[in-house]
Structure formats: structure tokens, C-alpha cells
Amino acid sequence: MADEPSVPAVSVVIPVFNEAGTLGALHERLARTLKDLGQSWEIIFVDDGSSDGSAAIFVKACGVEIAEGPVRRTGARGPIESIYLRDPDGNLIEVSNYLATLGA
């Protein structure tokens, strides 16, 4: 029987919108507190279209090296801010957010 994926005992979901100034400290303090619980845990940051580089900060906080970015470019529907990172196989991955509200 194949190993089933483990499900953390504690999940913390944090909505993020232009929180670059506080994310690093928040992640550090929250991770330290969760480690003290002695249970499995995860922190999930949900970026709601930040335009201040918040995505890059929480990616770095998770120990992922950013190959490039954040950079601003034009996507199919308007301006975007992107970061580029590599998956375990070395493939380049783009993570982007639209900077303007669609349909506004």
C-alpha cells in the first residue's frame, strides 16, 4: 500500500494584501509558535492581488529561491507582477498577480 499524504494537525490560513512590511516577521513568529505545539502544521498564505512584492516575501520565507523578480510585465488582460522560481526538476515557474481589478 502506498503511503498516504499526511494531513497537518493544524492549518493556518492568512489572507494577504500588500503586507510586504510585516510578512517576514509574521511567518517567523507564527512558525516558532506552531513548532512549540509539538504537532504537524502548515501555514497557507493566500495573496489577494498584492502589488508590493508580498508574494516574493512569503516564497522566500518558505526557503524557495527566487530566480527573478518581482518584475512588472503585461499579461493577457493587463499589468501583472511576477516572480520566477524553479521546481525540483529545474523547470522555470512563473507566479503572477494582476495589478488592476478585472472589469473595473
C-alpha positions, 0 to 999 in steps of 0.5 A: 500500500502506498503511503498516504499524504499526511494531513497537518494537525493544524492549518493556518490560513492568512489572507494577504494584501500588500503586507510586504512590511510585516510578512517576514516577521509574521511567518517567523513568529507564527512558525516558532509558535506552531513548532512549540505545539509539538504537532504537524502544521502548515501555514497557507498564505493566500495573496489577494492581488498584492502589488508590493512584492508580498508574494516574493516575501512569503516564497522566500520565507518558505526557503524557495529561491527566487530566480527573478523578480518581482518584475512588472510585465503585461499579461493577457488582460493587463499589468501583472507582477511576477516572480520566477522560481524553479521546481525540483526538476529545474523547470522555470515557474512563473507566479503572477498577480494582476495589478488592476481589478478585472472589469473595473 
